[in-house]
């Protein structure tokens, strides 16, 4: 493929993030690409419903020619023609029943659509609160406020929650043209302003949400914090439970969540979210590892030098950096060891 970029989907962490970042950057730069060994490091390698939906979403917004877009495929060719804003709708379960993540599909298309000439509206059906992906609340209350500082103008609406295994959640997104991105400097988080969150159940007793909340509150109050956690009845076609803590600092914001599961005590859900926050707080870093990871492509395009600190340099983050550097003439400087707090610098 002439002037195409070849990406090894088995590199580093070897998961779906390689594909999503590559799709976003190929769409944006109009550089054709070929990805092989897609999700080689996973139990079920190749394109699963969420990944296939991401491919088809990128194809639509970039008017791309593709081959290899099928469930289970480990090889994809993607030849984009240019980003087009517009009205789009996608369903993760269209090809096969799935609670695949809505937010990860959005992660694929929000970057290129933000730099389109005209705005877009997007409707996506699938999982909104499922394992191994950011929840709707994380995207809305953690990612978007920081992204707004970079220059993004995105509005999200949660029409219906979607839990594993039934999915069926629905998110609406409005993306306005950003024009360009601005660099950010978030080395210091500053003082903690407040901790708030929600404890939600869908088609399950309210007492489960109360037990989740009470456990998180007990743990955090024991360490001198005063969280405010609301109880929410989540409209969904299935059953599920969820708790998220949103922690606002002077200069940054971070989020920590946990999902319920059959056989998992409600107290464990509250404990996991609270413990994740305490680990982050002790690190002294500005951003949690998930937000640092999600911001990288935007910082690589932003005008000027961006500097962030994160509570953990993850393999996921390092792999994402590798993908970005395949498409863009940038070099990230990572200070800190994998698995430990660190600082990331890049000049877009």
C-alpha positions, 0 to 999 in steps of 0.5 A: 500500500503506497505511502501507507502506515503498517501497524502491528496490532500485537505491539505492546499492550496488544489490545483494541486501543491500538486499532481505535487510535490508528483509526482516529489518526488515519481518518484525521490525517487521511493517511491510509493504513494497514493493521495486522495482528488485531488484538493478538494479545486477547483471549478472543483475538480479532475484531469483536462487535465493539471494534467492528463498530469502531471501524464502520464508524470511522469508515463513515465519517472518513468516507474510507475504503476498507477491507477486512471489516468482519467479526474475528478479522485480524487484518484491516486495510483502511483508506480514508478520503477526508472527514465529513461532519454530519448526522450519524447513528451506530449500533454495536449489536447490529452484526451480533448481539453485544454490550460492546462499549459505546464510549470506546466507539466514541473515543474513535471518532470524537477526535477527527469529528472535532476537527471537521469543517461542520458539526456532527450529531451522533447516536450510538446504541450499546454498552454504557457501563461495561467492564474494561471501558470508560463509563458514560459518566467518566467521559462526561464528567472527567474527560470532557471538562479537560478536553474543553480546556484543549478546545473541544466543544462536545455535549453528551446525553445519556438516553438509556443505560446499558449494562453487560450482558444485554447492553441496549444503552443509548448515548447522543453526542453533539460535536461542534468544530474546534478549529484547532487544539490548545496545549495544556499544562497540568503538572500540579493538581492543587487542593482537593475541592470536592468528591461527589458521585453516583451509586446506581442500580438498574432493575435491582433493589435500591438497597444495593445502591445504598450499600455501595454508597455507604461502603465508599463513604465509610472508607473515605470518611475514615481517611478524612474525606467527605464525599457526596454520593447520590443514589440513582435508579438507572433506566435500562433493559437489563440489570446492573449496578455501578458506582463512580467517584468524581474528584475535583481539584484546583487544576485537574479532575479524576474519576474512579468507578466499579461495576457490580456483577453476579455474586459480587457484594455491593460493599465490594463495589464501593470499596474498589472505587474508594480504594482506587481514589486513595491510591491515586491521591497518595501518588500526588499526580494530577491525572489518573492513568485513564485520562492521561491515556485518553488525552494523548492524541489531542495533545499531539495535535495541540499547538505548543508544549503540553505537560501532564503528570499521571499516577501511573505510567501504564503499558496501555499509555506507552502503547498509545504513544507508539501508535500516535508517533507512527502517524504524527511528527511528534516525540513524547518524552516520558519520565517515570517507570512503567507502573509508577507515577510519571510525567509526559511532555509533547510538543504538538 
